[in-house]
Amino acid sequence: MPQSVIILGGGIIGLSCAFESARRGMNVTLIEPSALGGQASGAAAGMLAPFSENTEQPDPFFQLCLNSHRSYPAWIKAIEEQSGMSTEWVQSGSINIFMHEADVLPIQSRLQWQNEWGAEVQLIDAAQLRKLEPMLAHSAIAGVFTPKESHVYAPKLVAALEEACRRLGVVILSHAGKIEEVAVHHSGGVSVRAETMIKKVHADRLVVCAGAWSGEYERWFGLSVPIHPIRGQICSYEHQETEVRHMIFSSQAYWVGKRNARLVCGASEDVAGFETSVTERGIGRLIRSSNQLFPFLKGKETAHRWAGLRPATRDGMPMLGQVEGMPAVIMAAGHYRNGILLSPITAHIVADLLEEKQGEPSISRFSPNRFTTIAMRGRLST
Ligand SMILES: Cc1cc2nc3c(=O)[nH]c(=O)nc-3n(C[C@H](O)[C@H](O)[C@H](O)COP(=O)(O)OP(=O)(O)OC[C@H]3O[C@@H](n4cnc5c(N)ncnc54)[C@H](O)[C@@H]3O)c2cc1C
């Protein structure tokens, strides 16, 4: 087992990997160029929805999401106990809403395979829908009710993880500036220097958790990292807890009632480079969908508008595992729309790899080497 690990990136993935590695007795240094949770992780709606996010088939990605969701109760308990802070985890259940008969017809095969995987989903009619969500518009004619899905308040989960890491002795170097030097030594070990650091940090292993910025590591590792930012614009309304009780998904948007008296409505998926501003067009679409599905929101001002950058890979699946030819380097990036959901399983997989344990057998599907050509492999940095 390595004695020391450097984690690069202080979003939910980096913090979760740091927490789990420290819990298992490793000396962890986390380096974040700017603010912890200041990017996608702080912007997320916090939905933990393995069934609603995967409606087609029980493929390896769905199974990763489901296993992560199953580990959430113990994960949250460990973080809350270690930090003494709440993550506002709410087991609300979710409802996928349908407005047209034609959308309901293909649902049977989804219900069948998801129930085989323990979802306990059911198709509900307009009357049942109204009983569960009295404020919904009458244009909603049916829904798929998934009672086991839940959500957290992502900024609080990030804050609790930070505190839990600190209490476990993780050295957190936030606002470290640009990562200027990364070296993987043939003799073993790694070293990293960021802009504001006088000295390099040395460790046995390195875990890259740089979200949408992970492509910057191509040059250090001779690895193809096709991760690009997909902007998510999102907004919230002031809200009373009884108004929207479950997570609601439509074909246009989703809504999540938070404990802090806010109803979050998200999110656009647009390509805007590393731009994190919101646009009238992006938020306007969310407002129109809100007015259509929840008439009580008509004319209500949004309380807050923001955006974040989802780290998307070319095939939509995370890059998770050891870099070929560099056993000291692990990638944990590219979680796209589901990084909050996937944070516990990612942390467990990474810690298992660090401990050289045989963990999840199916992770080869997410190998970080899957995009790399033989020509690129020749280009190592040290
Ligand atoms: C609007 C929106 C809603 C979302 N809703 C949900 C949801 O409901 N449920 C869900 O599961 N997921 C959701 N997601 C997706 C989720 O937020 C992401 O998958 C997740 O936050 C990715 O975490 P991360 O730690 O990899 O990335 P980030 O949180 O982006 O963290 C990456 C960190 O790396 C740092 N960094 C930058 N450059 C470097 C470098 N060179 N080296 C090291 N570090 C660097 C950045 O400063 C940043 O802090 C949502 C995303 C958005 C934008």
The ligand as an SDF file (V2000), in Angstrom:
LIG
                    3D

 53 58  0  0  0  0  0  0  0  0999 V2000
  -25.7730   22.4540  -13.6730 C   0  0  0  0  0  0  0  0  0  0  0  0
  -25.2720   21.1010  -13.2830 C   0  0  0  0  0  0  0  0  0  0  0  0
  -26.1050   20.2070  -12.6170 C   0  0  0  0  0  0  0  0  0  0  0  0
  -25.6410   18.9590  -12.2480 C   0  0  0  0  0  0  0  0  0  0  0  0
  -26.4670   18.1300  -11.5510 N   0  0  0  0  0  0  0  0  0  0  0  0
  -26.0050   16.9190  -11.1320 C   0  0  0  0  0  0  0  0  0  0  0  0
  -26.8340   16.0850  -10.3600 C   0  0  0  0  0  0  0  0  0  0  0  0
  -27.9730   16.4260  -10.0560 O   0  0  0  0  0  0  0  0  0  0  0  0
  -26.3310   14.8890   -9.9620 N   0  0  0  0  0  0  0  0  0  0  0  0
  -25.0540   14.4690  -10.2820 C   0  0  0  0  0  0  0  0  0  0  0  0
  -24.6600   13.3850   -9.9060 O   0  0  0  0  0  0  0  0  0  0  0  0
  -24.2410   15.2780  -11.0020 N   0  0  0  0  0  0  0  0  0  0  0  0
  -24.6960   16.4640  -11.4490 C   0  0  0  0  0  0  0  0  0  0  0  0
  -23.9090   17.2870  -12.2070 N   0  0  0  0  0  0  0  0  0  0  0  0
  -22.5880   16.7850  -12.6350 C   0  0  0  0  0  0  0  0  0  0  0  0
  -21.5620   16.9280  -11.5260 C   0  0  0  0  0  0  0  0  0  0  0  0
  -21.6220   18.2290  -11.0270 O   0  0  0  0  0  0  0  0  0  0  0  0
  -20.1660   16.6260  -12.0620 C   0  0  0  0  0  0  0  0  0  0  0  0
  -20.1390   15.3720  -12.7150 O   0  0  0  0  0  0  0  0  0  0  0  0
  -19.1600   16.6040  -10.9080 C   0  0  0  0  0  0  0  0  0  0  0  0
  -19.2740   17.7680  -10.1400 O   0  0  0  0  0  0  0  0  0  0  0  0
  -17.7480   16.4510  -11.4210 C   0  0  0  0  0  0  0  0  0  0  0  0
  -16.9030   16.5480  -10.3040 O   0  0  0  0  0  0  0  0  0  0  0  0
  -15.3520   16.8170  -10.4800 P   0  0  0  0  0  0  0  0  0  0  0  0
  -14.7820   16.8590   -9.1210 O   0  0  0  0  0  0  0  0  0  0  0  0
  -14.8190   15.8190  -11.4560 O   0  0  0  0  0  0  0  0  0  0  0  0
  -15.2810   18.2170  -11.2420 O   0  0  0  0  0  0  0  0  0  0  0  0
  -15.2880   19.7150  -10.6610 P   0  0  0  0  0  0  0  0  0  0  0  0
  -16.2660   19.8910   -9.5780 O   0  0  0  0  0  0  0  0  0  0  0  0
  -15.4130   20.6120  -11.8320 O   0  0  0  0  0  0  0  0  0  0  0  0
  -13.8730   19.8330  -10.0110 O   0  0  0  0  0  0  0  0  0  0  0  0
  -12.7030   19.8400  -10.7790 C   0  0  0  0  0  0  0  0  0  0  0  0
  -11.7030   20.7030  -10.0520 C   0  0  0  0  0  0  0  0  0  0  0  0
  -10.4520   20.6480  -10.7320 O   0  0  0  0  0  0  0  0  0  0  0  0
   -9.8630   21.9290  -10.6480 C   0  0  0  0  0  0  0  0  0  0  0  0
   -8.8480   22.0790  -11.6980 N   0  0  0  0  0  0  0  0  0  0  0  0
   -8.8590   22.8650  -12.8020 C   0  0  0  0  0  0  0  0  0  0  0  0
   -7.7120   22.7080  -13.4910 N   0  0  0  0  0  0  0  0  0  0  0  0
   -6.9730   21.7980  -12.8120 C   0  0  0  0  0  0  0  0  0  0  0  0
   -5.7050   21.2110  -13.0170 C   0  0  0  0  0  0  0  0  0  0  0  0
   -4.9470   21.4910  -14.0740 N   0  0  0  0  0  0  0  0  0  0  0  0
   -5.2690   20.3130  -12.1120 N   0  0  0  0  0  0  0  0  0  0  0  0
   -6.0090   19.9800  -11.0370 C   0  0  0  0  0  0  0  0  0  0  0  0
   -7.2170   20.5090  -10.7990 N   0  0  0  0  0  0  0  0  0  0  0  0
   -7.7000   21.3910  -11.6700 C   0  0  0  0  0  0  0  0  0  0  0  0
  -11.0150   22.8910  -10.7910 C   0  0  0  0  0  0  0  0  0  0  0  0
  -10.6870   24.1550  -10.2550 O   0  0  0  0  0  0  0  0  0  0  0  0
  -12.1120   22.1640  -10.0060 C   0  0  0  0  0  0  0  0  0  0  0  0
  -12.1820   22.5970   -8.6680 O   0  0  0  0  0  0  0  0  0  0  0  0
  -24.3200   18.5680  -12.5720 C   0  0  0  0  0  0  0  0  0  0  0  0
  -23.4720   19.4620  -13.2050 C   0  0  0  0  0  0  0  0  0  0  0  0
  -23.9240   20.7320  -13.5570 C   0  0  0  0  0  0  0  0  0  0  0  0
  -22.9990   21.6950  -14.2200 C   0  0  0  0  0  0  0  0  0  0  0  0
  1  2  1  0
  2  3  1  0
  2 52  2  0
  3  4  2  0
  4  5  1  0
  4 50  1  0
  5  6  2  0
  6  7  1  0
  6 13  1  0
  7  8  2  0
  7  9  1  0
  9 10  1  0
 10 11  2  0
 10 12  1  0
 12 13  2  0
 13 14  1  0
 14 15  1  0
 14 50  1  0
 15 16  1  0
 16 17  1  0
 16 18  1  0
 18 19  1  0
 18 20  1  0
 20 21  1  0
 20 22  1  0
 22 23  1  0
 23 24  1  0
 24 25  2  0
 24 26  1  0
 24 27  1  0
 27 28  1  0
 28 29  2  0
 28 30  1  0
 28 31  1  0
 31 32  1  0
 32 33  1  0
 33 34  1  0
 33 48  1  0
 34 35  1  0
 35 36  1  0
 35 46  1  0
 36 37  1  0
 36 45  1  0
 37 38  2  0
 38 39  1  0
 39 40  1  0
 39 45  2  0
 40 41  1  0
 40 42  2  0
 42 43  1  0
 43 44  2  0
 44 45  1  0
 46 47  1  0
 46 48  1  0
 48 49  1  0
 50 51  2  0
 51 52  1  0
 52 53  1  0
M  END
$$$$
